[in-house]
Amino acid sequence: MSASDEADPPGPVPRESPATIRSPGAGDGAPVSEFRRRKLEEDAQKNWDLFYKRNTTNFYKDRHWTTREFAELKACREFEAQRLVLLEAGCGVGNCIFPLLEEDLNIFVYACDFSPRAVDFVKSSFSKIWDFTKLFDYLTITSIHLAQQNPLFSTERCLAFQCDLTKDDLKASVPSETVDVVTLIFVLSAIHPDKMKQALENIYQVLKPGGVVLFRDYGLHDHAMLRFKPGNKLAENFYARQDGTRSFFFSREFLENLFRQVGYEPVVNEYVQRETVNKKEGLCVPRVFLQSKFRRPMK
């Protein structure tokens, strides 16, 4: 089991429940021991750091579909010249933020991740252009100036920092109530269900009244869930992968109730279903995701 089974989104989002595709298995059986559950929780950060050590920036594809699927990333400005402030909670190595910075030159991104190694990869991407200009400082002043103004790599457009959303105060790096849009993409599923509420409360504090959280993550009975063998189940709909990272699979009802408890208003909360075809192995497998939008109410 890889640390991610995410796929590019399909076209229209259907409304029907994925319950009809449930099949036997899905790692059912007795949950793992309390010792192992506790150990996986204690080592959560270490396991994600090891994941990024093994895979560096090569595992995930850049998410160029984000602006297509979430129109708010382009349409939520109150006026055309407004500089959009975005928080990517769980930025990984930057597969979402770099396409966004490339597509929208009038955006500022706060990017945080649980893994210090992942954050270092994001920061190193921003520093490359500065190393380049220092290396070629014998070039003309004009050439250096143009290189330094590369809008994609400007550190004035992004602040990357390490953060455990379940316990570190986001307001230490992000001013209160200043963020227009938060992206939470394949992130909440990696957090223990008992701590998800704390993460959403943390995000709530930096989101503007009227601001939105754009959510996409694994849905109940996704193929990634059905592949788990007995011995990997940590709790209801919560599983451990072989590398020690974990994944939760959401139902619409669970997710909406979770956000409502914190004070968010649901705007959209729908299953995204598709079939992924592996022509080489002759397999056709069901994928189920939840794609949602929740809003912090206006004061």
GITAJO-V974743 format. One record per pair of residues at least 6 apart in sequence whose ideal C-beta (glycine too) atoms are under 7 Angstrom apart, sorted by the first residue. I is the first residue (numbers start at 0). J is the second residue. Records with the same first field share a line. If there is no record, write none. Layout:
I=J + J
//
This chain:
0=226 + 227 + 240 + 241
2=50 + 240 + 242 + 244
3=58 + 59 + 185
4=223
5=185
6=275 + 286
7=64
8=64 + 68 + 271
9=271 + 273
12=269 + 271 + 290
13=270 + 272
14=269
16=270
17=218 + 219 + 220 + 270 + 272 + 287
18=220
20=220 + 285
21=220
22=225
24=225
25=224 + 225 + 227
26=227 + 228 + 229 + 231 + 232 + 238
27=229 + 232
28=229 + 232
30=232 + 233 + 234
31=230 + 232 + 233 + 239
36=233
39=239 + 243 + 245
40=191
42=243
44=113 + 114
46=242 + 243 + 244
47=113 + 114 + 244
48=114 + 115 + 116
50=242 + 244
51=92 + 114 + 116 + 117 + 120
52=116
55=120
56=92 + 120
59=91 + 94
60=94
61=94 + 97 + 98
62=94 + 95 + 98
63=98
65=72 + 95 + 98 + 99
66=72 + 73 + 99 + 102
68=290
69=213
71=180 + 211 + 213 + 292
72=99 + 180
75=179 + 180 + 211
76=83
82=105 + 106 + 107
83=103 + 105 + 106 + 179 + 180
84=107 + 177 + 178 + 179
85=106 + 108 + 178 + 179 + 180 + 182
86=109 + 173 + 178 + 181 + 205
87=95 + 96 + 108 + 110 + 182
88=111 + 164 + 181 + 182 + 183 + 186 + 202
89=112 + 113 + 183 + 186
90=96 + 110 + 111 + 112 + 121 + 159
91=112 + 117
92=117 + 120 + 121
93=110 + 120 + 121 + 124
95=182 + 184
96=108 + 110 + 157
97=151
99=106 + 108
100=106 + 108 + 151 + 156 + 157
101=151
104=150
107=156
108=156 + 157
109=158 + 172 + 173
110=121 + 157 + 159
111=160 + 161 + 162
112=118 + 161
113=163
115=161
118=159 + 160 + 161
121=159
122=159
125=152 + 154 + 157
127=152
128=146 + 149 + 152
131=146
132=143 + 146 + 147
136=143
150=156
158=172
160=172
162=169 + 172
164=198 + 201
165=190 + 194 + 197 + 198
169=201 + 202 + 204 + 205
170=204 + 205
173=205
175=204 + 205
176=205 + 206 + 207 + 208
177=205 + 207
178=205 + 206 + 207 + 210
179=207 + 210
180=210 + 211 + 213
181=202 + 206 + 212 + 213
182=213
183=212 + 213 + 214
184=215
185=215 + 216
187=195 + 198 + 216
188=216 + 217 + 246 + 247
189=244 + 245 + 246
190=198
192=234 + 237 + 247
195=257
196=257 + 260 + 261
199=257 + 258 + 261
200=261
202=212
203=261 + 262 + 295
206=295
208=295 + 296 + 297 + 298
209=294 + 295 + 297
210=295
211=292 + 293 + 294
212=263 + 293
213=292
214=289 + 291 + 293
215=288 + 290
216=249 + 288 + 289
217=223 + 224 + 246 + 248 + 249 + 288
218=248 + 249 + 270 + 287 + 288 + 289
219=236 + 248 + 249 + 250 + 287
220=287
221=248 + 286 + 287 + 288
222=284 + 285 + 286
223=246
224=238 + 248
227=238
231=238 + 239
232=238
233=239 + 245
236=247 + 248
237=245 + 247
238=245 + 246
239=245
240=246
249=289
251=268 + 270 + 289
254=268 + 289 + 291
255=265 + 268
258=265 + 293
262=296
263=293 + 294 + 295
264=293 + 294 + 296
265=293
266=292 + 293 + 294
267=291 + 292
268=291
269=290 + 291
270=287 + 289
271=288 + 290
272=286 + 287
273=286
274=283 + 284 + 285 + 286
275=284 + 286
276=283
//
